[in-house]
């Protein structure tokens, strides 16, 4: 079992691509349902193997797969950041500054890392 295999990154990329319009349209309940479906798919892939035989689909649609792989790690980053926030808030480290710390990480993340990841996918595509 590889947690960051191509199948899981493609699953994360599909989730991210579908979720972005709902999230920015302030349809948070739809976004939460999509995350729940994504998380169930992730657990299923880790425990039982691939869901939709994504390895063959990656080979078939190479250009799309570069972009899905490049944004596929984003939901896993959010999950890890949420776990870190929960642990730090449970330990009461930094009291009120923790929210500011996580918010700063997300701002840097959205302004620098996501565009950089898409630029790398664009270069790989060429």
Buried (B, 14 or more C-beta within 10 A) or exposed (E): EEEEBBBBBBBBBBBBBBBEEBBEEEBEEBBEEBBEEBEEBBEEBBEEEBEEEBEEBBEEEEEBBBBBBBBBBBBBBBBEBEEBBEEBBEEEEEEEEBEEBBEEBEEEBEEEBBEEBBEEBEEEEE
